[in-house]
Amino acid sequence: LPASSEAIAAGLGEALTAISPFEVVGGGEAMFGPHKNRPVRLLKQPTSLTDIEAKVRAYLHKKRVWLLDETTKVRQEFRPHVTAQEGASLKEGDTFIIKKLYIIEQKGKYKEVVAEVRL
């Protein structure tokens, strides 16, 4: 049976205990999405997000949690970014602190935050 979102969040919390909150800086713009129509702000590298992504992917793979790109067999490069939101946008050079991660489940056409992991 697949693990619950809460169990996955707890396990990820343990896997990421050595990581403390950290600062990231907005970089250049890009377009993401299947039709390249979603504006995003890339995050300047290096950041701890790349290391976190590798640890999270390894943990989820070990737990046999379904990963999107494993169904398509297309491994896309992880590019840390912030998706533009109506009324607020990150600009190049803006900084913010990452204190927690969210687990998001795809539910049909919608995505839902089902758990969070505090750093």
Buried (B, 14 or more C-beta within 10 A) or exposed (E): EEBEBEEBBBBBBEBBEEBEEEEBBBBEBEEBEEEEEEBBBBBBEEBBBBEBBEBBBEBBEEEEBEEEEEEEEEEEEEBBBBEBEEEEBBEEEEEEEBEEBEBEEEEEEEEEEBBBBEB
